[in-house]
Amino acid sequence: MKWLDHKLRDWRIDVALAEVPAGARLLDVGCHDALLLERAPRAARRTGVDPLLDPLLDPGDARARADGIELVRAALPGPLPFPDASFDCVTLLAVLEHLADPAACARELARVLAPGGRVVLTVPTALVDSILDVLRALRILDGMQLEEHHGYDAARTPVVFAQAGFTEVLHRRFELGLNHLWVFEKPRGGRE
C-alpha cells in the first residue's frame, strides 16, 4: 500500500471507531491486517475475520495473538463460525461493495449480533472507482481490489439492512463526500 492508501484507511478507521461502544465485543469483518482491532483497546473482545488471512488456517479456524486479538479465516456472506448473538458491534470498512450478496451478509450479521448490537460500516460512492482508477494509473495509490466492487450502489445500503431487521441510526458522508458511514442497530426485541 502506498502513502495515500494508508491515509484513506486510517481516516475510515478513525470515523468507524468513534461509533464503537466502549466495552463492546467487536467483530471486524474484512480485518486485513487487524489494524482497526489494534486501535480498539476499549473493546472487551476483539475478533477479526477475513478470507485472506493466514493461508495455513483452514476456513473457520482461529488464531489468538499475544495482544488478545483473535483472527479467524472466514468470509461473508457466511455462515460465520460464531454462535448467535456473539458480538455487540460489527465493523465493515470498505467491504460491502466487494460482496456478491450484501443482503445475505446483512442477515448473517443480524444473526451474530446481540439484541441492541450495531453494525458500523463504510461504503464508497460510485464516483470513487473512477477517481481511484486515475490515481492508480498515476501510481499515487494501489486502490486494493477495485475490480471486485460488483457495481454496488451505496444507496442500496439502508434497504439491505432494513430488510435484515436493522434500524438506521446514523448516516453521514466523509472523505470529502466520497465515502459513506452508516450505523445500523439490531432491535432489542419486542416492539421498537
Buried (B, 14 or more C-beta within 10 A) or exposed (E): BEEBBEEBBEBBBEBBBEBBBEEBBBBBBBBBEBBBBBBBEEBEBBBBBBEEBEEEBEEEBBEEEEEEBBBBBBBBBBEBBBEEBBBBBBBBBBBBBBBEBBBBBBBBBBBBBBEEBBBBBBBBBBEBBEBBEEBBEEEBBBBBEBEEBEEBEBEEBBEBBEEBBBBEEEEEEBBEEBBBBBBBBBBEEEEE
